[in-house]
Amino acid sequence: MKVYAAIAKLLIITTVLCAESCREEYYLPIKGPAKNSSFSYATGFDAVGSKVLFAVELSQSGRYLIEVKYTTTTDQAATASLYINDIKIGEQLALPKTSDESDWKVIERNITLQKGLNYISIQCEEGDNGLFNLDYIQIKNTQ
């Protein structure tokens, strides 16, 4: 089931809380509507200001690998911006064109996260086209 943004701004918050014995991988899917527990995906990133926000609480600071599973919505590559704790991380996320909307791909980027609460945002800002759907992000400890 698709999750459509009724307005230009899309905000979904997923939280993972970890104790000291927390596993080293965090899978953060987009959830379906509250009445339906099935997983879904987010769309509607083509307007400046549209975003999805994840909150992750970690027991230790360090280097992590973030995987972003997406599909493009047109016959061109998509772009977005990645923010961690309100700081833009690196260059635009380049999401290579997929063959169609059912052809899901994964891109990866190395990131640094702090001990405690971290906010990870994938968003459309000036210069991004946002022509993608987002299925999930996955965070892997690389230490």
N, C-alpha and C positions, 0 to 999 in steps of 0.2 A: 504494500500500500504506500502511496506517495504521501509525503507531507508537504503541502503547498503553503507558501507564505501568503497570507491574506493581505499583508501590507509589505512595503519595500524592505523593512527591517525584519530580519529573522534572528531569533535568539533562542537557543536551546542550551540548557545547562545540564551537564552530566557530572556527577561527583563520584570520585573514588577515594575512600579513606583507607589508609594503611597503617597498621601497627608496626612495631619493630621487625616482626617476622614476615612482613609483606613480601609477596612474590615479586619477581623482577620484571614482570610483563603486565601491562595494563591495557585491556581491550575496552574501548569506549564507543559503543555503538549508538546510533541514533535510535531512540525508542519510538514506537508507534503511538497513536493517540492513547490517552490514559485508560480508556475503556477496552483497549486492545493491547495485549502484552507482546504482540509480534514486533519484530524489528522492522525498520523502515529506512528511509533515507531523506535527507534534507535537500531542498532545491530553492530557487529564488534568490540566488546570489548576484544577479545581474544589475542590481541597483547599488550605488555607492552607499555604504553604511550597513548593508546586509551582512550578517555574520552568524557564526555558530560559536558558542563559548563552552569550553569544558573546564571544570575545576578538578584538580588532582592534588591530593595531599600525600607527600612523600616523607619517609622516615630518614632519608639522607639526600644531600646535595650530590650532583654529579652529572656526567655526560649520559645522554639517552639518545636513542634513535626513534624518531617519530615516523610512522607509516600513515599515509593518507590514502584511503581507498575512495576512488571517484570514477565517474564517467562523464564525458563531455556531452553537451546538449545541442551542439551544432556541428557543422563540418569543419570547425577550426579548433586549434588548441585553446585551452582556457588558462586564465591567470587569476591569482588571488594573493593575499598578503597573510603572513603568519606573524602573530604577536604572542609573546609570552610575558605575562605580568605587565601589560600595556606598553611593551617595548617591541618595535618591529624587529624581526629576526631575519637578517640577510636580505637577499634580493627577493623579487616576486617568486611565489610558487609557480612553476611552469608545469602545467598539466597537459601532457601531449594528447592530441586528438585520439579518440577511441572510434572504433568502426560504427558503433551506434550506442544508444542509451542502455543497452543490456550488456555491453562490453566493459566490465569493470576492470580498472587498472590500479596499481599501487605505486606511489612515489615515496621516497624516503629522504629525510633530512636529519642531520645531527643537531642536537639541541643541548643546552645546559639548563637544568632545573634545580631549584633550591629546596632545601629541607623545609617542610611545612607546605602551606597552600600555594599552588601555582595555577594561574589562569591561562589557558591556551585558547587563542581565538584564530579562526580562519575567516577572513573577511574580504569584502570588496571595497576598495578605496579608489581614489582617482588614479587612473592608469591601469586598473585591473578590468577585465571584462566579465568575470564571474560566470562564465558559460559552462557550469558543471553541476553535477549532483554529488553529494557527499554521503557515503555509506557509513564510514567509521574512521576513527584514528586509533592507532595502537602505539603504545610507548614501550620501548624495550631498554632495559638497563645495559649499557655497553661496558661497564667496569668489570 
